[in-house]
Amino acid sequence: MATRELDRLDRRILEILQHDGRITNQELSERIALSPRACLDRVRRLERSGLISGYMALIEPRRLGGTLLTIIVEVTLKDQSQATHARFEHRMRNADEVVECFLVSGQCDYVLRLACRDLDHYRELTNAWTDDPTLGVEKITSKPELQTIKPFRGYPLP
C-alpha cells in the first residue's frame, strides 16, 4: 500500500495506533468517527498491506533493574562485498544486545544501538565481533548514551 492510497482516516488510525497500540476498536472507531466494523476493516487492511507490521509494548529500559548501559556504535567493515555485509547483518539480527542496526553511508558502514549490562559485557561483545574474521569488522567506534532526550515513539505521517 503506497502512501498515496492512504486517506485521512487511514492516517488518523496510524497516528492513534502509534501512540496507543492497545486502544480498543470501539474507542478507535469513536475517535475517528467511523463505525466499529468499518474501522476494524481499515485496520485489518493496513495490517494485510504490511503498513502495520506488528504491535509491541514500549518499555522504560532504565526501570528494568540492574545496570543497563546503552551505547551507540559505529562499525566499519574491511570490505564492501555483499557476502561480508550479509554475514555481519545476520550476526546483528541474532544478537540480543543489538536493539537497532542501520546500514548507513559516510564514515562508517553501520550504526547500532546496544543495550549491555555493563562495560565488561560491551567489551566482550565487541571483542567477539572483531576477533571473528568472517565478520570482517575493521573498526568499532562507541559513544555511550548519557541521557535519552527523545525516544522513538512513532513516525510522522505525510
NORNOR-V926172 format. One line per field, one symbol per residue. ss: DSSP state (h for helix, s for strand, l for the rest). psi: psi as a letter, one per 40 degrees, with the letter a starting at -180 (. if undefined). A space follows every 10 residues. Layout:
ss->???
psi->???
//
This chain:
ss->llhhhllhhh hhhhhhhhhl llllhhhhhh hllllhhhhh hhhhhhhhll llllllllll hhhlllllss ssssssslll lhhhhhhhhh hhhllllsss ssslllllls ssssssllhh hhhhhhhhhh hlllllssss ssssllllll llllllll
psi->hideehaddd dddddddddg eeiidddddd defiiddddd ddddddddee dheiiihhih deeeiaihhh hhhhhhidif iddddddddd dddehddhei hhhiiadidi hihihidadd dddddddddd ehdddfhdih hihhhdhhdh ihfiiih.
//
